[in-house]
Amino acid sequence: MLNLLIVEDNPRLAAALRSGFTATGRVTVLHACASGEDALAWSLAQSAAGAPRPAAVLMDVQLAGAAPP
């Protein structure tokens, strides 16, 4: 099983991705975040708690929010 983190600001697309990946039986979607900031906060919390971490991140390349420096 592949542990996956989805970062997508469109809730309908995020739900479709989660459903599609889960349906394969080969992917566990650990979490879906709507922004890069949320994904970072979630990842840090998971790490601090010793919880499972994603082996891969599927991330939208045009997220709303903070612009890169």
C-alpha positions, 0 to 999 in steps of 0.5 A: 500500500502506498500512503498518499497526501493530496493537496488540492484546493478544488474540493470536488477534484480532491474528493474524486482523486481520493475516491479514485485512488482508494478504489484501486486498493493499492493506495491509502489516502492519509489526508487531503489538504486545500493548501500548501500551508495546511499540508505542511502543518498536517505533515509536521503534526503527523511527524511529531505524533509519530503517525504514518507519513505519506510516501508520496504527495499529489499536489496541485501546481496552481494553489491559491494562497501564499505566493512563492518568494 
